[in-house]
Structure formats: structure tokens, C-alpha cells
């Protein structure tokens, strides 16, 4: 009888310690701290970039998929000027918008980086997910750099690869 109570107490303890996993590691406070107020009549140059990311990849066949964690790195490559990221929209394999990460412009100071993390359990993007970034920068300032770093580890196996954005406008 004591053994049953001990097992019951152990099970209750284990289940109470398990945290509910968030789908995305993005804390909206990260973006509100970076909010920028831009005038409609500014002299900044506008651009748009496309970045492919992968929340899943195929493994062994088209019928088996492997989930990945994706870190999307937003980098200001200027060592003197601040740049502004207007929007970060995340789309799935079929081109359907999954989410917008911030609705108001954010700033990145000189040489500053911020990230968007897509957790391994968030498979909403599928095997062909992507981002569209809209941005503004002062004239004669280098363009921002957007990179995707995908990885997964299981046991002693590890997998990682990167992608870089392409300017589309």
C-alpha cells in the first residue's frame, strides 16, 4: 500500500514539474522596447528582403519530417547609423501568413542584432516557410543582414545550416 502512495506522489510531482511549452519564444516586450516613431516624410531608403527558413525538413523520404529550431537573426551592418525594421511577416509553405512579429517599426543601433526564435515544436511554417522583412535605412548606409540558422540535436546527432536573405525590392 505504501508503494502505491509513493508512486502516486511521484507521478503528481513529475506532472506538476512539466511546463507547458510555448509555441514561439518571442516575447512581445522585446519589440515594444525597440519601438521607433518614423515620420511619413523621412529621407530614409526603403527596402524589402525575403528569407527562407525551415521549421521542418524531410528525413529519409517525403513521408518523414524532422522538426528544427530556427533562429532568425536581424542585423544592422552599419557601424555608425541606426536602421529601422518596419515589418517581419512569417509565411508557411503555401504562402499563408502565419504571424506578424511586430506591427510598429523597431530600430537597430549601429552593429546591433536581435533575433526571432521559432521553437522546434512550432511546425506551423512547414518545410518551405519564409519571412518578408520591410526596412528603412539612411542613404549610403549598408543594407541590413537577415539570416536564418536552423538546428536540431537529438542524442549525439546534430544538424545545422544557414540561409541568407535576398533583397526583393
N, C-alpha and C positions, 0 to 999 in steps of 0.2 A: 504494500500500500504506500509506504514511504517513497518507493521508486517511482510510482505513478505521479505523485505530487511533485517530486523533484523534476521529472520530465516535463510536467505541465508548467512549472515555474520557469524552467529553462526555455521552453518554447515561447512563453509570453515575453520573456526578456529579449529573446532574439528578434521576435516580430516587432517589438516596441523600438528596437535599435535601428531597424531598417528605415532609412529616409525615403520619402517619395522623391523620385528623380525628376528634375525639371527637364523639359524638352530643349530649352535653349539656355545657355549660360549668360545671356545678355541681360544686364541689369539696366533698366531704363534710366536710372540715375546717372549712368556713365555718359549718356547723351545730353541730359539736361545740364550737367556741369560744363559741357563744351558748347553750349548754345551760342550762336553768333547772330547778331542782328545786321543784316545786309540791306543796304538801300537798293531800291529798284534801278536807280540810275548810277550804279557804280561803274568804275572803269576796268573791272576785272574781266579776264578772258574766260569764257565758258567752255567746258568740255564734258564729254561723256565717255565712259570706259566700260567694256564688257569683260567679265572674269568668269571662267568656267571653274566650278568646284564640284566635288563628288562626295555625297553623303553615303553612297554605296558604289561598289564596283562588282563586276561579275567575277566569280571564282569557279574554276573548273569547267563550267558550262553556263549557258544562258539561264539555266534553271536554279542556280545557286548564287546568292549575293552575299557580299561581305560588307558590313557596316563600317564606316570610318568617322573619325572626329575630324572636322575641318576648322582650321584657324584661318580667318581672312584678315590679312594684315593691310591696314591703310596707312601709308607712309608719306610724309612730307619730305621731299628730297632737297628742298632749299635750306641752305644754312643761314639765310637772312630774312626770308619772307614767310608770313603766315598764309596758309591756304584754307579753303573752305570746301567742305563736302556737303552738297545740298541734299542728296538723297542716296540711300542704299537700299535697293529693292532686290529681294531674293525670289527667284523663279524655280519651278520644278522642271522635270524632264520634258513636260508637254507645253512649257511656256506659260503656265498658270502662275500668277503671283502668289507666293506662299506668305510673305510678310514684307513689310517695310520697316527697317530698323530705326529710323528717326524721321520725323516729319518736318523738323526745322533745321536750318543749316547748322553745322558744327564747324569748329575751327581746329586746325592742327598747327601748332607753333613750329618754328624752324627745327628741322631734323626730328620732329616728333612722330610717334607711331601710336596707333590704337588698333584694337582687334575686335572682330566679331567671331564668336565661337559657336559652332554648330555641333552639339553633342552627338556622340556615337549613336545614341538611341533615337535621335531625330532623323528619321528616314523620309521626311516629307518631300525633300528635294529629289530623291531617287538617284539614278545613275547619270543623269545629264543636267544637274542643277547648275544655276548660274546667277550672277549678280549684274545689275546695271548700276553704276555709280555716276552721279552728276556732280560736277565740281566747278569751282572758280578759283582763279589764281591771278596774281598781278602779272602784267605783261613782262616778258623777258625772265620769268621765273620758271624753273624746271617743273614739268608735269608731276602730279602725284604718282606714286607707285602702288599698285594693288596686286597682292599676291595671295594665292591660296596654298596652304600647307595641309595636306591630308595625311593622317596617320592612323595606325591601329596596332595594338600589341596584344598578343594572346599567348600566354605561356612564355616560351622562349623565342617565339616568332615575332617579327616586327615588319611593318610595311610603312613606307612614307614616300611621298612625292610632292612636287610643287607645280603650280601653274602661275602664269603672269597675265595681267590684263592687257587688253588691246584697246587703243583709243578708237571709238567708232563715230565720234562727232567732235 
